[in-house]
Amino acid sequence: MTSVSDGTEGRKKMVGPIVRGMDAQFCEAMINAVETDNPDTEVIVDDQGGYIRIGVERRCRLTRATLEDELGYTFRLSDIEPNLAGFSGRINVSDDEIIWHLDREG
């Protein structure tokens, strides 16, 4: 479930990527992939024009396979860095997934 930010997520402990908003196709693929990889969790999207904040409460998972499905081509997760303006939470990165989480959680 995706929702547009209404300002209330500040009271929740949100984590996730902040994506540069210049490549609309990539941003949409990221949003869809995060939603797919975090079933039964609300995904908050805050579109600020120049960047898009994608937030999930406490733990956000993004897999390479899901992002590739959304993009329609192969993609190395290490190549995501130029598209990230930043992120919230701690980050664990492998070849197959990225997980943003709160301290001492993963």
Helices and strands as residue ranges (DSSP letters): E 2-4, G 8-11, E 14-20, H 24-37, E 43-47, E 51-57, E 59-63, H 64-71, G 77-83, E 84-88, E 90-93, E 97-101
